[in-house]
Amino acid sequence: MEVNESKVLYTDETLAALHLFEAYPSCLMDFAAYTCILFMLVGIPGNLITVISLARYKKVRNATAIFIINLSFCDFLYCCINLPMSATTFWTRTWPYGAFMCQFFPFMRFSLAGVSIFTIVAITINRYIMVSHPRLYTKIYTSRNLGIIVATTWLLSFALLTPIWTESWGRFGMDPTSFCVVLPDHNGNSPKKFLFVFAFVLPFITISFCYARIFYIVRKTTAKSRGNIRKRHQPDKDDSSIATSSPDSDITSNQQPI
């Protein structure tokens, strides 16, 4: 049944006449539309201000700032491209943008989501190297390497979805039960499991490992520092013995005959 539905090709006219989200209550869809509008009103100026602020001031232009600029710019595009179409679709329960945009919408949606995820992974690895390998930090995060890392987050995300765009492995299209999503291709092949593993499971494992190592190193360093502080405040055994013997020696000297 899923394969047969994946072979259905919608035209601009059939898409415009298609009623979506019929299984969901109207209040829920209105809430989804209002939420998209709210995220647009906050996300567009917020991310734009972040990009401009970090780009203008050179004092804060480090590796972390570059990654945050990349993440904010990605979210800015999502707020400008995907959220307006989502809000309209949730509000009208239809797709008025045509067949091409029904392919372009999920392509941009999942590509930008991939850029965000890979950028967060890059930030996590950056924190990990700073804490675990501080001597390598300046060698790795040069201006050239930062440009390569940022470009990789974009190229990798769009490259993963290019086979779906060309319908070589899956395809973008309309699912009447939900929205414009990733569908199986005409042979019934779907890349959803691969994308789930590569774009979610592996980043999750990487982030978890890095922050676990950071926590371990920070905790170990803190415990070592506390131990050194305690040793400094404890009196030395030789000093204590000298201090103990000093009064006796004074008494002995006072008892000697003149």
Buried (B, 14 or more C-beta within 10 A) or exposed (E): EEBEBBEEEBEBEEBBEEEBBEEEEEEEBEEBBEBBBEBBEEBBEBBBEBBEEBBEEEEEBBBBBBBBBBBBBBBBBBBBBBBBBBBBBBBEBBBEBBBEBBBBBBBBBBBBBBBBBBBBBBBBBBBBBBBBEEEEBEEBBEEEEBEEBBEEBBEBBBEBBEBBBEBEBBBBBBBBEEBBBBBBBEEEBBBEEEBEEBBEEEBEEBBEEBEEBBEEEEEEEEEEEEEEEEEEEEEEEEEEEEEEEEEEEEEEEEEEEE
